[in-house]
Amino acid sequence: MQGAAGSYDAIVINPAAYTHTSVAILDALLAVGIPSVEVHMTNIYGREDFRRTSLTTAAARGQICGFGAYSYILGLEAVWHILTAPQNTDH
């Protein structure tokens, strides 16, 4: 992730099991300085209690979950919106 700045405009990430445990991924997302969207194929809020906590969402512009592989398409659409929306809007 650290190499993404200057090479990429945004990150779509599925941190998988690291969602609930990785302060390192959270720190890397915060440090890279580009927008990120967190995606999950399953609805993490409908699963076991420990899976309902996301450390990494604190660094993301948003989170998409529960749409299977389509979650990645929605994540890319969200990134496109973030990058093309006029500045200083609530979008």
Residue frames as qw, qx, qy, qz and C-alpha x, y, z in Angstrom:
[[0.000, 0.884, 0.467, 0.000, 0.00, 0.00, 0.00],
 [0.339, -0.727, 0.068, 0.593, 2.82, 2.41, 0.75],
 [0.334, -0.122, 0.576, 0.736, 3.78, 2.32, -2.94],
 [0.251, 0.661, 0.695, 0.133, 0.29, 3.30, -4.07],
 [0.019, -0.896, -0.119, 0.427, 0.74, 7.06, -3.56],
 [0.004, -0.666, 0.470, 0.579, 1.95, 8.59, -6.79],
 [0.038, -0.109, 0.908, 0.403, 1.06, 5.47, -8.77],
 [0.132, -0.484, -0.844, -0.192, -2.65, 5.05, -8.03],
 [0.188, -0.442, -0.067, -0.874, -5.47, 7.46, -7.31],
 [0.678, -0.357, 0.220, -0.603, -7.34, 5.27, -4.83],
 [0.065, 0.208, -0.970, 0.110, -7.46, 1.85, -3.20],
 [0.815, -0.187, -0.165, -0.523, -10.26, -0.73, -3.19],
 [0.122, 0.385, -0.866, 0.294, -9.39, -3.18, -0.44],
 [0.853, -0.325, -0.267, -0.310, -10.86, -6.35, 0.98],
 [0.052, -0.629, 0.686, -0.363, -8.86, -6.80, 4.17],
 [0.728, -0.080, -0.667, -0.135, -10.67, -10.12, 4.80],
 [0.730, -0.478, -0.451, 0.189, -9.84, -11.55, 8.24],
 [0.456, 0.020, -0.221, 0.862, -7.45, -8.64, 8.86],
 [0.196, -0.648, -0.314, -0.665, -10.51, -6.36, 9.01],
 [0.663, -0.685, -0.228, -0.199, -11.00, -7.17, 12.67],
 [0.841, -0.432, -0.027, 0.326, -7.39, -7.46, 13.77],
 [0.703, 0.177, 0.108, 0.680, -4.92, -5.38, 11.77],
 [0.157, -0.902, -0.070, 0.395, -3.85, -2.03, 13.09],
 [0.437, -0.313, 0.511, 0.671, -0.97, -2.32, 10.59],
 [0.265, 0.454, 0.672, 0.521, -3.36, -2.22, 7.61],
 [0.095, -0.915, -0.383, 0.086, -5.26, 0.67, 9.22],
 [0.359, -0.732, 0.173, 0.552, -2.01, 2.58, 9.67],
 [0.412, -0.035, 0.618, 0.669, -0.90, 1.86, 6.09],
 [0.166, 0.689, 0.624, 0.328, -4.22, 3.10, 4.68],
 [0.195, -0.933, -0.196, 0.231, -3.97, 6.27, 6.75],
 [0.452, -0.573, 0.328, 0.600, -0.35, 6.86, 5.78],
 [0.505, 0.229, 0.614, 0.562, -0.74, 6.41, 2.02],
 [0.021, 0.465, 0.081, -0.881, -2.87, 9.56, 1.75],
 [0.278, 0.009, -0.597, -0.753, -5.21, 8.48, -1.05],
 [0.692, -0.106, 0.167, -0.694, -8.90, 7.58, -0.74],
 [0.095, 0.108, -0.988, -0.049, -9.83, 3.99, -0.02],
 [0.743, -0.126, -0.078, -0.652, -13.04, 1.97, -0.10],
 [0.251, -0.240, 0.915, -0.206, -13.33, -1.20, 1.95],
 [0.724, 0.081, -0.364, -0.580, -15.23, -4.11, 0.38],
 [0.344, -0.173, 0.895, -0.224, -16.38, -7.49, 1.63],
 [0.318, -0.046, -0.792, -0.519, -18.13, -10.18, -0.36],
 [0.376, -0.473, -0.794, 0.059, -20.24, -11.20, 2.64],
 [0.295, -0.785, -0.090, -0.538, -22.28, -9.01, 4.96],
 [0.417, 0.203, -0.682, 0.566, -19.89, -8.84, 7.90],
 [0.315, -0.234, 0.362, -0.846, -22.66, -7.39, 10.08],
 [0.855, -0.079, -0.112, -0.499, -24.74, -10.54, 9.62],
 [0.742, 0.212, -0.612, 0.174, -21.94, -12.84, 10.71],
 [0.686, -0.377, -0.488, 0.387, -20.34, -13.74, 14.05],
 [0.273, -0.939, -0.157, 0.135, -19.99, -10.93, 16.58],
 [0.548, -0.533, 0.277, 0.582, -16.21, -10.68, 16.25],
 [0.455, 0.250, 0.547, 0.657, -16.53, -10.15, 12.48],
 [0.051, 0.875, 0.458, 0.148, -18.79, -7.12, 12.97],
 [0.323, -0.854, 0.090, 0.398, -15.88, -4.93, 14.09],
 [0.720, 0.542, 0.104, 0.421, -13.81, -3.31, 11.38],
 [0.487, -0.609, 0.043, 0.624, -10.60, -1.58, 12.38],
 [0.422, 0.018, 0.472, 0.774, -9.79, -0.70, 8.78],
 [0.119, 0.763, 0.570, 0.280, -13.02, 1.17, 8.04],
 [0.294, -0.832, -0.149, 0.446, -11.72, 4.11, 10.08],
 [0.297, -0.431, 0.426, 0.738, -9.32, 4.85, 7.21],
 [0.257, 0.312, 0.773, 0.489, -11.82, 4.25, 4.39],
 [0.228, -0.024, -0.129, -0.965, -14.15, 6.72, 2.74],
 [0.761, -0.039, 0.049, -0.645, -16.80, 4.01, 2.91],
 [0.277, -0.189, 0.941, -0.051, -17.55, 0.33, 3.17],
 [0.714, 0.169, -0.312, -0.604, -19.48, -1.99, 0.86],
 [0.151, -0.221, 0.953, -0.146, -20.41, -5.50, 1.95],
 [0.542, 0.207, 0.702, -0.412, -22.75, -8.35, 1.22],
 [0.645, 0.597, -0.034, -0.475, -22.99, -8.29, -2.57],
 [0.921, 0.093, 0.310, 0.216, -20.64, -11.16, -3.38],
 [0.613, 0.031, 0.309, 0.727, -18.15, -10.51, -6.16],
 [0.150, 0.787, 0.371, 0.469, -20.27, -7.51, -7.21],
 [0.462, -0.827, -0.124, 0.295, -18.97, -5.76, -4.08],
 [0.556, -0.249, 0.299, 0.735, -15.76, -5.10, -6.03],
 [0.222, 0.523, 0.499, 0.654, -17.65, -3.45, -8.89],
 [0.272, -0.891, -0.340, -0.127, -19.52, -1.29, -6.38],
 [0.594, -0.609, 0.042, 0.524, -16.19, -0.43, -4.75],
 [0.449, 0.072, 0.400, 0.796, -14.78, 0.70, -8.10],
 [0.002, 0.729, 0.479, 0.489, -17.91, 2.76, -8.77],
 [0.448, -0.848, -0.222, 0.176, -17.54, 4.37, -5.34],
 [0.567, -0.365, 0.206, 0.709, -13.90, 5.23, -6.06],
 [0.288, 0.404, 0.481, 0.723, -14.88, 6.72, -9.41],
 [0.203, -0.859, -0.405, -0.237, -17.50, 8.86, -7.66],
 [0.559, -0.708, -0.060, 0.427, -14.99, 9.99, -5.02],
 [0.526, -0.187, 0.333, 0.760, -12.43, 10.96, -7.66],
 [0.169, 0.374, 0.523, 0.747, -14.85, 12.74, -10.00],
 [0.209, -0.815, -0.538, 0.054, -17.23, 14.43, -7.55],
 [0.135, 0.804, -0.065, 0.576, -16.85, 18.20, -7.22],
 [0.397, 0.091, -0.601, 0.687, -14.76, 19.22, -4.23],
 [0.109, -0.004, 0.461, -0.881, -16.44, 20.27, -0.97],
 [0.633, -0.183, -0.362, -0.659, -19.65, 18.31, -1.44],
 [0.600, -0.295, 0.591, -0.450, -21.39, 15.91, 0.89],
 [0.887, 0.275, -0.225, -0.295, -21.31, 13.15, -1.73]]
